[in-house]
Amino acid sequence: MEVYLKPIIAACYVFPVLAVLFTLPYIIYEYHRYGSVLVIRTGVVYTFIFYMLTSYFMTVLPLPPVDSVTADSACMLLVPFDAVRRVALSANVVLSSPGTYLNLFKCGDFWQIAFNILLLLPFGVYLRYYFKRPWWQVLIFSFGYSLFFELTQLSGLYGIYPYPYRFFEVDDLICNTLGGMLGYVMTPLFVFMLPKRERMDEVAYNRGQIVSEFRRIIAWALDMFIIMIPVAIFFAVDRARFVNAVYNVRYVAGIALYISAVLTIITSVTKGRTIGKALVNIRLVSADVKKKHCGVLRLAGRYFMLYVVSLPSPIYAYNLYHLAVDAQGWMFILFMTACVICLLVTGYFAIDFMLCLFSSTRNMLYDRVMGITHINMVKKELGR
């Protein structure tokens, strides 16, 4: 049993890293195709990834030392049902005597057959339930997945080992494929409490009609990653300039104006789409007349309020405070008043943002003022 537990433990260690790498592409795909991310669908997809990782580790782990693998370590066993023959010879089972059936559980070859069948049983369940594959495709995919395991072993783990370190057995192909087909047949027993795939799709499409704040945040993060590349290159030339940039209001204002101008131009030309918005399938439109392109002046006002006024306001306040410390008389009052105004802007922006997070229909202040909103661009696929 320990030989089967070690691959599962290894998968538990690797899965979080794989999940982190997979999460952002998965979220983008779900938003682009359905308009929303369902918890139940996410659970199904992530358990499938964990299963695939575990099944792979089951076939390649544990890894022996490289110098221990020789030309005689393993070979190809191409006689069908040889494992069944070995069970019949070693288990001492008499069909007419049920009491001897317990000997099967003491036979290592029997457990090898059983685990090879169980290995791909979940594969057949996932293929039928979530991926909606017919039985003949489950048969082909199960055989292909099992063949991938056997060829991996035959290749010495893709050439890492000079020779195969495990046997290539045709019985493994038979048992794995049988397990996949059993999973297909037994799917209703395992998923009767889960919603059907069609129901998940329907709920996802309906929820996606309202553009959530998190969906907009993903689009914003993708846009910032792309737009800030020239800024990163600019500061990479002089690292000292980068360290002091946050304390220099001129750099901050310059970057803010650059972002505002670039996004204004892009969304004007593309009629409300940026790269980030296109990836999550949303678009900026006029709030009063839905699906109508908002003009360049409204877009410019939106981005100016967001990037030049709201987001940099804490940095403005920090710089104004230091100017006030060194000033006297009416200049002190002027700088401190401006500092307080910037802090109020920061506070209002933070509160407005939090309120939007807990509302599915509320727009931020800059969208409300400029009469702009986001709309969902996902088109429901017929037959889904």
Order of alpha helices (4+ residues) and beta strands (2+ residues): alpha-alpha-beta-alpha-alpha-alpha-alpha-alpha-beta-alpha-alpha-alpha-alpha-alpha-alpha-alpha-beta-alpha-alpha-alpha-alpha-beta
